[in-house]
Amino acid sequence: MYSEYMEAIKYAAFALFGLILGSFGNVLLYRLPRKIPIGLSRSRCDACEAQIKGYDNIPVLSYLLLRGKCRSCAARISPRYPVIELAAGFLWVAPLLLGQPAPQAAISAMFTTALLVIAVMDFEHMIVPDSMVITIAALSIPGFIMRIDPGWLDRLIGAFGAGAFFYLLAVLSEKILKKEGLGGGDIKLAAAAGLVLGWQLSALAIGLGAVAALVMIVLMKVFSRDLNAEKQVPFAPALAVAMAVSHYFGPDMIHWYLHLVLGPAQTCC
């Protein structure tokens, strides 16, 4: 009974922390593209510039109580805010549901939450801020200290290999297509995530990212009339999804593929 009680507290704490980080993620999504300093001023309503009170800044709950409107001017608040908060809350609970111990789950949750912010920011503004890339890279440090796989050599190879691959891809695409195919942010994101994933999962993420990008382009063409050959399509959202999938399910996917190609005798260990 006591262990079940503590387990429930752990899940609740992770979910709450995820909601709070999701709220902070909304701050980053608004301020970083506009180059507004973080933490030096209170949040304000976009419409009337009124400061948002602390009790109106509670993740998800405030949005529901205010019925999606500003308390001061009744301007509509974007539903993106609670969606991001709920998504971050889920991302913090997900590694626990997948059986990861709390310390490792916290690293996984921070990694995927950072990917969420990067994906949304690149989709909306076509930028991948260096501060978010540095955050991704820094998450490899606690994993290395706690000796969580992959090892440091795999991480370094993953960072160099993924970064070099995307750099070469960017150079070739610019020469062949005569326009920028990949931005510097995508290259830096791939290298930073390589420090977390290692070279095997980074390679898988690149493959999955290409598939996810094709799916995203098709969906954007179906639902967006202004998408044309001249319009640049953000790649970070597809790459972020692929990195998250590789992080959680990559080892099983690789084992399944090797089992399919080589047979059970070669993949038993």
C-alpha positions in Angstrom: 0.0 0.0 0.0 2.8 2.4 0.9 4.7 1.6 -2.3 1.5 2.3 -4.4 1.0 5.6 -2.6 4.6 6.7 -3.3 4.3 5.6 -6.9 1.1 7.7 -7.3 3.0 10.7 -5.8 5.9 10.2 -8.2 3.5 10.2 -11.2 1.7 13.2 -9.9 4.9 15.1 -9.3 6.2 14.4 -12.8 2.9 15.4 -14.4 2.8 18.7 -12.4 6.4 19.5 -13.2 5.6 18.8 -16.9 2.7 21.2 -16.8 4.9 23.9 -15.2 7.6 23.4 -17.8 5.0 23.4 -20.5 3.9 26.9 -19.2 7.5 28.0 -19.3 7.8 26.5 -22.8 4.9 28.8 -23.9 7.0 31.8 -22.6 10.0 30.6 -24.6 7.8 30.2 -27.7 6.6 33.8 -27.4 9.7 35.5 -26.3 12.7 33.8 -28.1 11.5 34.6 -31.6 10.8 38.2 -30.6 14.2 38.5 -28.7 12.4 39.4 -25.5 14.5 38.7 -22.4 13.4 35.7 -20.3 12.5 36.3 -16.7 13.0 40.1 -16.6 9.3 41.0 -17.0 5.9 39.6 -16.2 3.8 38.0 -19.0 1.3 40.4 -20.6 -1.9 40.1 -22.7 -1.1 40.4 -26.4 -4.2 42.5 -26.9 -4.4 45.0 -24.0 -0.8 44.7 -22.6 -2.2 44.1 -19.1 0.0 42.1 -16.8 -1.1 38.6 -16.2 -1.7 37.9 -12.5 -0.1 34.8 -10.9 -3.4 33.2 -10.3 -4.3 33.6 -14.0 -1.0 31.8 -15.0 -1.8 28.4 -13.5 -1.2 25.8 -16.3 -4.4 24.6 -18.0 -6.6 25.5 -15.0 -6.4 29.2 -15.5 -7.3 28.8 -19.2 -10.4 26.8 -18.2 -11.5 29.1 -15.5 -11.1 32.2 -17.7 -12.9 30.3 -20.6 -10.0 31.1 -22.9 -10.3 34.9 -22.5 -8.2 37.6 -21.0 -9.5 38.8 -17.6 -8.9 42.4 -18.4 -10.1 42.8 -22.0 -11.8 39.5 -22.8 -9.6 39.0 -25.8 -9.4 35.4 -26.9 -6.4 33.4 -25.6 -4.9 30.9 -28.1 -5.8 27.3 -27.2 -2.2 26.5 -28.1 -1.2 27.5 -24.5 -3.1 24.7 -22.7 -2.3 22.2 -25.5 1.5 22.8 -25.0 1.1 22.5 -21.3 -0.8 19.2 -21.5 1.6 17.9 -24.1 4.5 18.6 -21.8 2.7 17.0 -18.9 2.2 13.9 -20.9 5.9 13.9 -22.0 6.9 13.9 -18.4 4.7 10.9 -17.5 5.5 8.9 -20.6 9.0 7.7 -19.6 7.6 6.5 -16.3 4.8 4.6 -18.1 7.6 3.0 -20.3 9.3 1.7 -17.2 12.3 4.1 -16.8 13.5 4.8 -13.3 12.9 8.3 -12.0 16.4 9.8 -12.7 16.5 8.5 -16.2 12.9 9.4 -16.8 13.6 13.0 -15.8 16.4 13.3 -18.4 14.1 11.7 -21.1 11.3 14.1 -20.2 13.5 17.2 -20.4 14.9 16.0 -23.7 11.4 15.4 -25.3 10.0 18.7 -23.8 12.9 20.6 -25.3 12.2 18.9 -28.7 8.5 19.9 -28.3 9.5 23.6 -27.9 11.9 23.4 -30.8 9.4 21.7 -33.1 6.6 24.3 -32.5 9.0 27.2 -32.7 10.5 26.0 -36.1 7.0 25.3 -37.4 5.7 28.8 -36.5 8.8 30.9 -37.0 11.3 28.8 -39.0 14.0 29.1 -36.3 15.9 26.8 -34.0 17.4 29.0 -31.2 20.9 28.2 -30.1 19.8 28.3 -26.4 17.5 25.3 -27.1 20.2 23.5 -28.9 22.6 24.1 -26.0 19.9 22.7 -23.6 19.7 19.5 -25.7 23.4 19.1 -25.7 23.6 19.7 -21.9 21.2 16.9 -21.3 23.9 14.4 -22.3 26.0 15.4 -19.2 23.7 13.8 -16.5 23.3 10.7 -18.7 27.0 10.4 -19.0 27.5 10.9 -15.2 24.9 8.3 -14.4 26.4 5.9 -17.0 23.2 5.6 -18.9 23.7 4.1 -22.3 25.0 5.0 -24.8 28.6 5.4 -23.8 30.6 8.6 -24.3 32.3 7.4 -27.5 28.9 6.5 -29.1 27.6 9.9 -28.1 30.6 11.8 -29.6 30.3 9.7 -32.8 26.6 10.4 -32.9 27.1 14.2 -32.5 29.9 14.4 -35.2 28.2 12.0 -37.6 24.8 13.6 -37.5 26.1 17.1 -37.6 28.5 16.3 -40.5 25.7 14.4 -42.4 23.3 17.3 -42.2 26.0 19.8 -43.0 26.9 17.9 -46.2 23.3 17.6 -47.1 22.8 21.3 -46.6 25.8 22.1 -48.9 24.7 19.7 -51.6 21.1 20.8 -51.5 22.1 24.4 -51.9 24.4 23.6 -54.8 21.8 21.4 -56.6 18.6 23.3 -55.8 20.2 26.7 -55.7 18.5 27.5 -52.4 18.9 26.7 -48.7 17.7 23.2 -48.1 18.6 22.9 -44.4 19.2 25.7 -42.0 22.0 25.9 -39.5 19.6 25.3 -36.7 18.8 21.8 -38.1 22.5 21.0 -38.3 23.2 22.1 -34.7 20.1 20.3 -33.5 21.2 17.0 -35.1 24.7 17.3 -33.6 23.3 18.2 -30.1 20.8 15.4 -30.1 23.6 13.0 -31.2 25.2 13.6 -27.8 22.0 12.2 -26.2 21.1 9.5 -28.6 24.5 8.1 -29.7 25.3 7.1 -33.3 22.9 4.2 -33.7 19.8 6.0 -32.6 21.0 9.2 -34.4 21.1 7.2 -37.7 17.7 5.8 -37.0 16.4 9.3 -36.2 17.7 10.6 -39.5 15.9 7.9 -41.4 12.7 8.3 -39.5 13.0 12.1 -39.8 13.1 11.8 -43.6 9.9 9.8 -43.6 8.2 12.1 -41.1 9.2 15.1 -43.3 7.6 13.6 -46.4 4.4 12.9 -44.5 4.4 16.5 -43.1 5.0 17.9 -46.6 2.1 15.9 -48.0 -0.2 17.0 -45.2 0.8 20.6 -45.6 0.1 20.4 -49.3 -3.3 18.9 -48.6 -4.3 21.4 -45.9 -2.3 24.5 -46.9 -3.1 26.2 -50.3 -0.1 28.6 -50.1 2.5 25.8 -50.0 4.6 25.9 -53.2 8.1 25.0 -54.5 9.5 28.4 -53.3 8.2 28.1 -49.7 10.7 26.6 -47.3 9.3 23.8 -45.2 10.5 23.5 -41.5 12.4 20.2 -40.9 12.9 20.4 -37.2 9.4 19.3 -36.3 9.8 16.1 -38.3 13.3 15.6 -36.9 12.1 16.2 -33.3 9.4 13.6 -33.6 11.9 11.1 -35.1 14.4 11.8 -32.3 11.7 11.2 -29.6 10.6 8.0 -31.2 14.2 6.8 -31.6 15.0 7.7 -28.0 12.2 5.6 -26.6 11.7 2.8 -29.1 14.9 2.9 -31.2 16.7 -0.1 -29.5 13.6 -2.3 -30.1 13.2 -1.1 -33.6 16.9 -1.7 -34.4 16.7 -5.2 -32.9 13.5 -6.0 -34.8 15.2 -4.8 -38.1 18.4 -6.9 -37.5 16.2 -9.9 -36.5 14.3 -9.5 -39.8 17.4 -9.1 -42.0 19.9 -11.4 -40.2 17.6 -13.9 -38.6 17.3 -14.8 -34.9 20.7 -16.6 -34.7 22.5 -13.3 -35.3 20.4 -11.2 -32.9 19.9 -13.4 -29.9 22.3 -11.4 -27.7 
